[in-house]
């Protein structure tokens, strides 16, 4: 699959101390990723992959040159790629002061993202942003009083984003400040546990006028100062707003017997719009989508009810839950068409999506059944099922578009997963903890999709089989572990499939294809080997 090669480097280190008074740990992470940017362009007849070699109007998408065969089997990163560098420092501290406990989590992160999408100028980033994020989470567990357990907390973040030496500007330079405080209480009345909490959140989002113009030297767009703009309209005019809301939850767990629990919960939720939903106005080169935000959006508020039961039996664990969630101001993405029903193309070769907001309802169920018969201690048979339906409840949209607008976009279909695992109960010479496993992952067809303006299409169902095995090698007089080996084979039968949440299935430039397949499919058969050397 041309355009999907990657190279990733990750380094994590941690230092900490554990004492009677508590503990403190400091961790640092360095992450560096080079990831190609696929667009799925192909020859109309042979369906061989083609690649972009020209810019803008000079790029004839349907007459691009074929990708050489050697490039399809190479790990070399091509010119059109993105590089993500992420640095993180995280501090966790827990203090025990008698019957009181204090917890603090402080973090600082920097994410540097560049997307190189200019074939005629491969060193010029189309997107270049630096995102700095500072987070805090403070928690106080008060002494129990009359059986009442109380926790107080305060958390939030401060975030800044800066565009750097780029040609595409999907979001402006901005700053965002979140702060939220909460109280959570729990009390037990015999077999009944009651718990509840209330939380208040506020978010301040702002940015100044952001100007974009043409660089006379390169012909590409670049960021301008207000003086350079000389009275021109900004791509992002200044914006400042505050979102705020209260969320709360009340729940109960009843121990019917020592093996059977019943649960119920009612919650009011709150979510503030993020920067892309409010401020987007440009091309995201890596997604091949022009996003358009909406400054008038308000926060999402929801009311959810859920019921559940769990059974802990000698040979099995069974859990089931159902939920219903009504959401006001639900934010989602929809493809943008013009008055003639044709897709809006702002940047050639890229789709245009606009964020929408309306009323919605989500309901569904989750079930897990894990079998571990005592008569066969080596055997474990684990099963899970997840189902959710998303309904669009915005009356005006339904009146205009009818059945095409009935469902929410990007909702996963019914999914089941079953795993059979056989684990050795004794050592085989130098081998310990040996196991073999087989997994069946089934995703049903998604026939309930958001069809307005061809935002989504139906996705066929599929089943994937995976096989795995692992063992540990021991050696020496003490029989200590010297090596761990794991082998995993995914998609054993090389099933051709597309996930309903896979945006790449829409990377297609022709109305039909001779193979009957369109867009980019998910990964085929994949064999991986993992080796761990303890020291």
C-alpha positions in Angstrom: 0.0 0.0 0.0 1.8 3.1 -1.2 2.1 5.9 1.3 1.8 3.9 4.5 5.4 3.3 5.5 6.5 4.5 8.9 9.5 4.7 11.2 9.0 5.1 14.9 11.3 5.7 17.8 10.2 5.7 21.5 12.3 6.2 24.6 10.8 6.2 28.1 12.6 6.5 31.5 11.4 6.8 35.0 12.9 7.5 38.4 11.0 7.4 41.7 11.0 6.8 45.5 8.7 4.8 47.7 8.5 5.6 51.4 6.1 5.2 54.3 5.0 8.8 53.8 4.0 8.0 50.2 5.8 8.0 46.8 6.9 10.3 44.0 7.8 9.4 40.5 9.1 11.4 37.5 8.9 10.0 34.0 10.1 11.3 30.7 9.2 10.2 27.2 10.7 11.0 23.8 8.7 10.0 20.8 9.8 10.5 17.1 7.6 9.3 14.2 8.0 9.5 10.5 4.7 8.6 8.8 4.0 8.7 5.1 0.8 10.5 3.9 -1.3 8.3 1.6 -3.9 9.7 -0.8 -5.0 6.5 -2.5 -4.6 7.8 -6.1 -4.6 5.0 -8.7 -4.7 4.3 -12.4 -8.4 4.0 -13.4 -8.0 0.7 -15.3 -5.1 -1.2 -13.7 -5.7 0.2 -10.3 -2.0 0.5 -9.8 -0.9 3.2 -7.4 0.1 6.6 -8.7 1.9 9.5 -7.0 1.7 13.2 -6.9 4.6 15.1 -8.7 3.0 18.5 -9.3 1.3 21.2 -7.2 -2.2 22.7 -7.2 -3.8 23.1 -10.6 -0.8 21.5 -12.3 -1.5 18.3 -10.5 -3.7 16.2 -12.8 -4.9 13.6 -10.3 -6.3 11.2 -12.9 -3.1 11.2 -15.0 -0.3 10.9 -12.3 2.6 8.6 -13.1 2.6 5.0 -11.7 4.5 4.2 -8.6 7.6 2.1 -9.4 7.3 -1.5 -8.2 10.4 -1.1 -6.0 8.8 1.7 -4.1 5.9 -0.5 -3.1 8.2 -2.9 -1.1 10.5 -0.3 0.3 10.8 0.9 3.9 12.2 4.2 2.7 10.0 7.2 3.7 8.9 9.1 0.6 8.9 12.9 0.1 5.2 13.3 1.1 5.2 12.4 4.8 4.7 13.8 8.3 7.0 13.9 11.3 5.7 14.0 14.8 8.0 14.7 17.7 6.5 14.5 21.2 8.2 15.2 24.5 6.7 14.6 27.9 7.6 15.1 31.5 5.2 13.7 34.1 5.3 13.8 37.9 3.1 11.7 40.2 3.2 12.3 43.9 1.2 10.6 46.7 1.4 11.8 50.3 0.0 9.9 53.3 -0.7 12.2 56.2 -2.3 10.0 58.8 -5.8 9.1 57.5 -5.5 11.8 54.8 -4.1 11.2 51.4 -3.0 13.8 48.9 -2.2 13.1 45.2 -0.7 15.4 42.6 -0.1 14.9 38.9 1.8 17.5 37.0 2.7 17.3 33.3 4.4 19.2 30.6 4.3 18.2 27.0 5.4 19.5 23.6 4.1 18.2 20.3 5.9 19.3 17.1 4.1 18.2 14.0 5.2 18.8 10.4 3.4 17.5 7.3 5.4 17.6 4.1 3.0 17.7 1.2 4.8 19.6 -1.6 6.4 17.2 -4.2 8.2 20.1 -5.9 9.6 21.4 -2.6 10.0 18.4 -0.3 11.8 20.3 2.4 8.9 22.8 2.8 6.3 21.7 5.4 2.7 22.2 4.4 1.7 22.0 8.0 4.0 23.0 10.9 2.6 23.4 14.4 4.1 23.4 17.9 1.6 22.5 20.7 2.6 23.1 24.3 0.4 21.6 27.0 0.7 21.9 30.8 -1.6 19.7 32.9 -2.3 19.4 36.6 -4.5 17.1 38.7 -4.7 17.6 42.5 -6.7 15.2 44.7 -7.5 15.2 48.4 -9.0 12.1 50.0 -10.5 13.2 53.3 -10.8 11.0 56.4 -13.9 8.8 56.5 -16.6 10.3 58.6 -19.7 8.3 59.7 -18.8 5.9 56.9 -18.8 8.6 54.3 -15.8 8.6 52.0 -15.1 12.0 50.4 -12.7 13.1 47.7 -12.1 16.6 46.5 -10.2 17.4 43.3 -9.0 20.2 41.0 -7.6 19.7 37.6 -7.1 21.3 34.2 -4.6 22.4 31.6 -3.1 25.3 29.8 -2.3 25.0 26.1 -0.7 27.1 23.4 -0.4 26.4 19.7 2.0 28.1 17.2 2.2 27.7 13.5 5.8 27.5 12.2 7.1 28.0 8.6 4.2 26.4 6.9 2.0 26.9 3.8 -1.3 25.4 5.1 -3.0 26.8 8.2 -6.1 24.7 9.3 -6.1 26.3 12.8 -4.8 29.6 14.1 -2.3 30.3 16.9 -4.3 30.0 20.0 -4.3 29.6 23.8 -6.7 27.5 25.8 -7.1 27.3 29.6 -9.2 24.6 31.4 -10.0 24.4 35.1 -12.4 22.1 36.8 -13.2 21.2 40.4 -15.2 18.4 41.9 -16.4 16.6 45.0 -17.1 12.8 45.1 -18.7 11.0 48.0 -19.4 7.3 48.7 -21.3 5.5 51.5 -22.2 1.9 52.2 -25.5 0.8 53.7 -25.1 -2.9 54.2 -25.3 -4.5 50.8 -25.9 -1.1 49.1 -23.1 1.2 48.0 -24.2 4.7 47.0 -21.8 7.2 45.3 -22.2 10.5 43.6 -20.3 13.6 42.6 -20.6 17.0 41.1 -18.1 18.9 39.0 -17.8 22.4 37.5 -15.7 23.1 34.4 -14.7 26.2 32.5 -12.7 26.7 29.4 -11.3 29.9 27.9 -10.3 29.8 24.2 -8.9 32.7 22.4 -6.7 33.8 19.5 -5.7 37.1 17.8 -6.2 38.0 14.1 -4.2 35.5 12.0 -3.2 36.7 8.5 -2.1 34.6 5.5 -0.7 35.7 2.2 1.3 34.6 -0.8 5.1 34.3 -0.6 6.4 36.0 -3.8 9.6 33.9 -3.6 8.0 30.4 -3.4 4.5 31.0 -4.6 3.2 29.2 -1.5 1.1 30.7 1.2 2.7 31.9 4.4 1.7 33.6 7.7 1.8 37.4 7.7 2.1 40.0 10.4 -0.7 42.6 10.6 1.7 45.2 9.0 2.4 42.8 6.1 -1.3 42.1 5.6 -1.8 45.8 5.1 -5.6 45.9 5.8 -6.4 42.5 4.2 -9.0 40.3 5.9 -7.5 37.7 8.3 -8.0 34.0 7.6 -8.9 33.7 11.2 -10.4 36.8 12.8 -9.8 37.4 16.5 -11.9 35.2 18.8 -12.4 34.9 22.5 -15.0 32.9 24.4 -15.6 31.1 27.6 -17.4 27.7 27.9 -18.7 26.5 31.3 -20.9 23.8 32.6 -21.8 21.5 35.5 -21.7 17.7 35.3 -22.9 15.3 38.0 -23.4 11.6 38.6 -25.3 9.4 41.1 -24.8 5.6 41.2 -25.7 2.6 43.2 -24.3 -0.9 43.5 -26.3 -3.6 45.3 -24.7 -6.9 46.3 -27.7 -9.3 45.8 -25.5 -12.3 46.8 -21.8 -12.7 47.3 -21.6 -13.6 43.6 -24.1 -11.3 42.0 -23.9 -7.5 41.8 -26.5 -5.0 40.3 -25.5 -1.5 39.2 -27.4 1.6 38.2 -26.2 5.1 37.4 -27.6 8.5 36.2 -25.2 11.2 35.0 -25.2 14.6 33.4 -22.3 15.2 31.2 -20.5 18.3 29.8 -17.9 18.7 27.0 -16.6 22.0 25.7 -15.9 22.3 21.9 -12.2 21.9 20.9 -10.1 24.1 18.7 -10.8 22.2 15.4 -14.6 22.2 16.0 -14.6 26.0 16.6 -11.6 27.4 14.7 -10.9 25.2 11.7 -10.6 27.0 8.4 -8.1 25.3 6.1 -6.5 22.2 4.8 -5.2 19.4 7.0 -2.6 17.9 4.6 -2.3 14.6 6.4 -6.1 14.0 6.3 -6.6 15.4 2.8 -9.6 17.3 4.2 -10.4 20.9 4.4 -12.1 21.4 7.8 -14.5 24.3 8.5 -15.4 25.0 12.2 -18.2 27.0 13.7 -17.6 29.9 16.2 -21.2 29.8 17.4 -21.0 26.3 18.9 -22.0 25.9 22.6 -20.9 23.1 24.9 -22.3 19.6 24.7 -24.6 18.5 27.6 -25.9 14.9 28.0 -28.1 12.9 30.3 -27.2 9.2 30.5 -28.7 6.3 32.3 -27.1 2.9 32.5 -28.0 -0.4 34.2 -25.7 -3.4 34.7 -25.2 -6.7 36.4 -22.1 -8.8 37.2 -21.9 -12.5 38.2 -18.8 -14.1 39.6 -19.3 -17.9 39.3 -16.9 -20.7 40.1 -16.3 -21.4 36.4 -17.2 -18.0 34.8 -17.5 -14.3 35.1 -20.4 -12.6 33.4 -21.1 -8.9 33.0 -23.9 -7.1 31.1 -24.8 -3.4 30.9 -27.2 -1.2 28.8 -27.1 2.6 28.4 -29.1 5.4 27.0 -27.6 8.9 26.4 -29.5 12.0 25.2 -27.1 14.8 24.0 -27.8 18.4 23.3 -25.4 20.4 21.0 -23.8 17.1 19.8 -20.9 18.0 17.5 -20.1 15.9 14.4 -18.5 16.2 11.0 -20.5 16.2 7.7 -19.3 16.4 4.1 -20.1 19.7 2.4 -22.0 19.8 -0.9 -23.1 22.9 -2.9 -26.6 23.8 -3.9 -26.4 21.5 -6.9 -25.6 18.5 -4.7 -21.9 18.4 -5.8 -19.1 18.1 -3.4 -17.5 21.4 -2.4 -13.8 21.3 -3.5 -11.8 24.2 -2.0 -8.4 22.5 -2.5 -8.2 20.1 -5.5 -7.9 16.5 -4.5 -9.2 17.2 -1.0 -12.6 16.7 0.5 -14.4 19.5 2.5 -16.0 18.8 5.8 -17.9 21.2 8.1 -18.7 20.7 11.7 -22.4 20.5 12.7 -24.2 20.7 16.0 -27.6 19.3 17.0 -29.5 16.9 19.2 -28.6 13.3 19.3 -29.3 10.0 21.1 -26.9 7.1 21.8 -27.9 3.8 23.2 -26.4 0.4 23.3 -25.1 -2.6 25.4 -21.9 -4.3 26.4 -21.6 -8.0 27.4 -18.6 -10.0 28.6 -18.6 -13.8 29.3 -15.3 -15.2 30.5 -15.1 -19.0 31.0 -12.3 -20.6 33.1 -13.5 -24.1 34.1 -11.9 -25.4 37.2 -11.8 -28.9 35.7 -9.6 -27.5 32.9 -7.3 -24.9 34.5 -5.3 -24.5 31.3 -8.3 -23.3 29.3 -9.7 -19.8 29.2 -12.5 -18.8 26.8 -13.2 -15.0 26.8 -16.0 -13.3 24.9 -17.2 -9.8 24.6 -19.9 -7.9 22.7 -20.4 -4.2 22.1 -23.3 -2.5 20.4 -24.2 1.2 20.0 -26.7 3.0 17.9 -26.5 6.8 17.3 -29.6 8.7 16.2 -29.8 12.2 14.9 -32.6 14.0 16.7 -32.3 17.4 15.0 -35.8 17.9 13.7 -34.9 20.5 10.9 -32.2 18.2 9.5 -34.6 15.2 9.5 -37.3 17.3 7.8 -34.9 18.3 5.0 -33.1 15.1 4.4 -35.4 12.3 5.7 -33.9 8.9 6.2 -30.4 10.0 5.0 -30.0 12.0 8.2 -31.5 9.4 10.7 -28.2 8.2 12.0 -25.1 9.9 13.4 -21.8 9.6 11.5 -18.8 7.5 12.5 -20.6 5.1 14.8 -19.0 1.6 15.1 -21.1 -1.4 14.2 -21.9 -4.4 16.4 -18.6 -6.1 17.4 -17.8 -9.4 19.1 -14.5 -10.8 20.1 -13.7 -14.3 21.2 -10.4 -15.7 22.5 -9.4 -19.2 23.3 -6.2 -19.5 25.3 -4.3 -22.6 26.5 -1.7 -22.0 29.1 0.8 -24.5 30.4 0.4 -25.2 34.1 4.0 -26.5 34.5 7.4 -25.9 33.1 8.7 -27.7 30.1 12.4 -27.9 30.7 13.7 -24.3 30.4 10.3 -23.1 29.2 7.8 -21.5 31.6 4.5 -19.5 31.2 4.0 -21.0 27.8 0.7 -20.3 26.0 -1.1 -20.5 22.6 -4.1 -18.4 21.7 -6.6 -18.0 18.9 -8.8 -14.9 18.5 -11.9 -14.3 16.3 -12.8 -10.6 15.9 -16.2 -10.1 14.2 -17.5 -6.7 13.0 -21.1 -6.7 11.6 -22.0 -4.7 8.5 -22.8 -1.0 9.3 -26.1 -0.3 7.5 -26.9 2.6 9.8 -24.9 5.5 8.5 -25.1 9.3 7.9 -25.9 9.5 4.2 -26.4 13.3 3.9 -24.1 14.7 1.2 -22.4 11.3 0.9 -20.6 11.9 4.2 -20.6 8.1 4.8 -21.4 4.9 2.9 -22.4 1.4 4.0 -19.5 -0.8 5.3 -19.6 -4.5 4.8 -19.1 -6.8 7.8 -15.9 -9.0 8.3 -14.3 -11.5 10.6 -10.6 -11.6 11.4 -8.7 -14.5 12.9 -5.5 -14.1 14.9 -3.1 -16.7 16.3 -0.5 -16.2 19.0 2.0 -18.0 21.2 4.5 -17.0 23.9 7.0 -18.5 26.4 9.7 -17.5 28.8 13.2 -19.1 28.9 14.9 -19.7 32.2 18.4 -20.7 33.0 21.1 -21.0 35.6 21.0 -22.6 39.1 18.3 -20.2 40.2 16.1 -20.8 37.1 15.8 -17.1 36.6 14.0 -15.7 33.5 16.5 -14.8 30.8 14.3 -14.3 27.7 10.7 -13.8 26.7 9.5 -14.5 23.2 6.0 -13.7 21.7 4.8 -14.5 18.2 1.5 -13.0 16.8 -0.1 -13.6 13.4 -3.0 -11.2 12.7 -5.6 -11.5 9.9 -4.5 -15.1 9.3 -6.6 -15.5 6.2 -5.6 -12.2 4.7 -9.2 -11.0 4.7 -9.9 -7.9 2.6 -11.9 -5.4 4.7 -12.5 -1.8 5.6 -13.3 -0.6 9.1 -16.4 1.7 9.2 -14.3 4.2 11.1 -11.5 4.1 8.5 -11.5 7.5 6.8 -9.2 6.1 4.1 -12.1 4.2 2.5 -13.2 7.5 1.0 -9.8 8.2 -0.6 -11.1 7.5 -4.1 -11.1 9.6 -7.3 -13.4 7.5 -9.6 -17.1 6.7 -9.5 -16.4 3.0 -10.2 -13.5 0.7 -10.5 -13.0 -2.5 -12.5 -12.2 -4.5 -9.3 -15.3 -3.3 -7.5 -13.1 -2.0 -4.7 -12.7 1.7 -3.8 -10.6 3.6 -1.4 -7.9 2.2 0.9 -8.4 -1.0 2.8 -7.2 -2.0 6.2 -4.1 -4.1 6.9 -3.8 -7.6 5.6 -1.9 -10.6 7.1 0.7 -9.4 9.5 3.3 -11.5 11.4 5.1 -9.9 14.4 7.8 -11.1 16.8 8.5 -9.6 20.2 11.6 -10.4 22.3 12.1 -9.2 25.8 15.5 -9.5 27.6 15.2 -8.9 31.3 18.3 -7.4 33.0 
